[in-house]
């Protein structure tokens, strides 16, 4: 990844301001953008120029893809094999890069995905197994009374 200049990351924070005060933090040649401790975007150059990548979730992925947004993917090597991995981030729509108003609905989707990722997954809780209840007859039989 190429190093991203700070002014672009600052501009992206301005675009995302509709969901709260955003701050960029340097990471891996780019930036993570967060609001109130939630990372809702990253700024990175994957080889075709600096881009704003917004957080997605399984339930919002179709909206990003319908808007023609590209998924954040990168190549890596696993056990000697080249593989492409994807993160749950999508490029911001080109039209949304023009103003905070145009970005607002996309910023909201990204914030919702960040909130959903932070929420602990609730596994169905199994009721503890109760010890078998003794019947009055079984109790009398066990005590020798009867």
C-alpha positions in Angstrom: 0.0 0.0 0.0 1.2 3.5 -0.8 1.4 6.1 1.9 -1.7 8.3 2.1 -1.2 12.0 2.7 -3.0 13.4 5.8 -5.1 16.0 3.9 -7.0 13.2 2.1 -7.7 11.5 5.4 -8.8 14.8 6.9 -11.1 15.4 3.9 -12.7 11.9 4.4 -13.3 12.8 8.1 -15.2 15.9 6.9 -17.3 13.8 4.5 -18.2 11.4 7.4 -19.1 14.2 9.9 -22.8 13.5 9.7 -22.4 10.5 12.0 -20.2 12.3 14.5 -16.7 13.7 15.0 -14.3 11.5 13.1 -10.6 11.1 13.7 -8.0 9.5 11.4 -5.3 7.3 12.9 -2.3 6.1 10.9 -2.2 2.5 10.1 -0.3 0.4 7.5 0.5 3.3 5.2 -3.1 4.5 5.4 -5.6 5.6 8.1 -8.4 4.1 10.1 -11.2 6.5 10.6 -13.3 6.2 13.8 -15.9 8.0 15.7 -16.4 7.4 19.5 -14.1 4.4 19.3 -15.8 2.7 16.4 -13.9 2.2 13.2 -16.3 2.9 10.4 -13.8 3.5 7.5 -10.3 3.1 6.3 -8.3 5.2 3.8 -5.9 3.1 1.7 -4.3 2.9 -1.7 -4.4 -0.6 -3.0 -2.6 0.3 -6.2 -5.1 2.4 -8.0 -5.1 5.6 -6.0 -6.2 6.7 -2.5 -9.7 5.6 -1.6 -12.2 5.8 1.2 -13.4 2.4 2.2 -16.5 2.2 4.3 -17.5 -0.6 6.8 -20.1 -3.0 5.6 -21.9 -6.0 7.1 -23.6 -9.1 5.8 -26.9 -7.3 5.8 -25.6 -4.2 3.9 -23.2 -5.8 1.5 -25.9 -6.0 -1.3 -26.4 -2.2 -1.1 -22.7 -1.5 -1.6 -22.6 -3.9 -4.5 -25.7 -2.5 -6.1 -24.1 1.0 -6.0 -21.1 -0.4 -7.9 -18.7 -0.2 -5.0 -15.6 -2.4 -5.0 -14.9 -4.7 -2.0 -11.6 -4.1 -0.2 -9.4 -7.1 -1.2 -5.8 -7.9 -1.0 -3.5 -10.7 -2.1 -1.5 -12.7 0.4 0.3 -16.1 0.7 -1.0 -18.9 2.9 1.0 -22.1 3.1 2.8 -21.2 -0.1 -0.4 -20.5 -2.0 -1.5 -17.1 -3.3 -5.0 -16.2 -2.1 -7.1 -13.1 -2.3 -8.8 -12.1 0.9 -11.6 -9.5 1.4 -12.5 -7.3 4.3 -16.0 -6.0 5.1 -15.2 -2.6 3.6 -16.4 -1.2 0.3 -15.2 1.8 -1.7 -17.3 4.9 -1.2 -19.5 5.7 -4.2 -17.9 8.3 -6.4 -20.8 10.7 -6.1 -20.7 10.5 -2.3 -17.1 11.9 -2.4 -18.4 15.3 -3.4 -20.0 16.5 -0.2 -20.9 15.5 3.4 -24.6 15.6 2.3 -24.0 13.1 -0.5 -22.0 10.9 1.9 -24.5 11.0 4.8 -26.5 7.9 3.9 -23.4 5.9 3.2 -21.7 7.1 6.4 -24.8 5.9 8.3 -24.6 2.5 6.7 -20.9 2.3 7.8 -21.7 3.4 11.3 -24.5 0.9 11.6 -22.1 -1.9 10.4 -19.5 -0.8 13.0 -22.1 -0.8 15.8 -23.3 -4.2 14.7 -19.7 -5.5 14.7 -19.1 -4.2 18.2 -22.3 -5.7 19.7 -21.5 -9.1 21.2 -23.0 -12.0 19.3 -25.6 -13.5 21.5 -25.6 -17.2 21.3 -28.7 -19.0 22.2 -28.5 -19.7 25.9 -29.2 -23.3 27.0 -31.0 -23.7 30.3 -28.8 -25.6 32.8 -29.7 -29.2 33.2 -31.6 -29.6 36.4 -30.9 -32.5 38.6 -33.6 -35.2 38.4 -36.3 -34.4 41.0 -37.0 -37.1 43.5 -40.5 -38.1 43.9 -42.0 -38.6 47.4 -42.1 -42.4 46.7 -38.4 -42.4 45.7 -37.5 -40.5 48.8 -39.3 -42.9 51.1 -37.7 -45.9 49.3 -34.2 -44.4 49.7 -34.5 -43.7 53.4 -35.9 -47.1 54.3 -39.1 -45.6 55.5 -42.2 -46.7 53.9 
